[in-house]
């Protein structure tokens, strides 16, 4: 109650208003100039901007007497951050084509991450009995969120029809052709169908250069550490030739996402085992 | 074949559960008889799921009707757990009613015709993802029921139980969501793509997180109601995420429509 009583009112309200104003501004930018130019923020620019942002946060944390940092570290900022995620979820959940690169979304998620990073800086070694849980959940979320956010432009995705001859002609999701540094060739294809005609199982034997691999739904082939090949669908040409459609996804940041997700799952387990902090409800704060 | 006997089977199970719940609600002290009786009902429900699993030859988690079956099962488990742990004597009555609602929906609208399991769902993640989610939904369902009582009665008796349920429910909700993310990477190539279901899952998750982060500031103040209200909002979002989105236009482009 102490912080509530001493700081009652002004600066928290001021902070919420400022954030609100920035988000409102981002809506205007979105309407005038369209969505955030994600494509520009490829490696190494994204790393550079991320490093600058982290340095700024570290500096702000040093000067945490300042009201801006105090606001970013406040409970109000936590509620605001989570409220933003809820609003983003509901908004995107109502859209047919989720506009996940809209300016308000980009700005809001930067605020959420800033708050999260500062909270981690403050709490990672002085969180008493729940230190591990705090670290696992908050750092895990920060990694998972950060990898998706800062690594978005480095994620590439192509589609490719794979015929019974070697080819390296793939297409971006916008339909632009792109040559792969290796060839794919369809060797064999098996479909099992249920009585009503819906496929119950399909798999393709594909040559990746000289290596024979089996692709199934849910079982992609990891060509490199960052690139995976997925079996998406199958089709037939007018001549009756059957071919497979594969998707190639290159996501260099995926291991950071996976690390964040695993930390967060471990944190969730501690959340279940430890439960709420004792005495918090029985005794007045 | 298993579904043909479902109305009779579920009717008997619900009768046993209702007896246990009523017995618990009229007893001042924690009743072992009620606990054992409820356990029998839960075993009966579990037995039906096991039989369905065996006759279908695949995990019964494919259709909405099948997820409702799991929900009915887990909500009885969560209700029994809450009663045994915190002796809150009304909770089993509520959880039985909730289980009954979903059983009645299943009898009235059995979406059980499709026997096949599409390739996208043939994954090791399928069973953990769905069952963890259904279990978390049932824990959060119990937390919601207690929150409604807390709001109506303006009492603080249930707050400890609500917070425990919320923590456990959120832990499973988080795990369910993240097993989904790991699965999505294997199936579709992206951990997260703001698909309609994912978006509502994020909203649900964030709302429960607000409740948890709100607790220290409001629990012992006049604004306690805010905590319970956010839990209710979370449960509304959860319903949207589970089946509400099927009625939204955004479902048309969702990869989660089963």
Interface residues (C-beta under 8 A of the other chain):
Chain A: X4 X75 X78 X79 X82 X83 X85 X86 X87 X88 X89 X90 X91 X92 X93 X94 X95 X96 X97 X98 X100 X144 X148 X155 X157 X194 X196 X198 X199 X200 X201 X202 X216 X217 X218 X219 X220 X228 X230 X247 X249 X251 X254 X257 X258 X261 X264 X265 X267 X268 X269 X271 X272 X275 X276 X280 X281 X282 X284 X285
Chain B: X115 X116 X117 X118 X119 X120 X122 X123 X159 X160 X163 X164 X167 X168 X170 X171 X172 X174 X175 X178 X179 X181 X182 X183 X185 X186 X187 X188 X189 X190 X191 X192 X193 X194 X195 X196 X197 X199 X200 X201 X202 X203 X204 X205 X206 X207 X209 X210 X213 X214 X215 X216 X217 X219 X220 X237 X240 X241 X245 X248 X249 X250 X252 X253
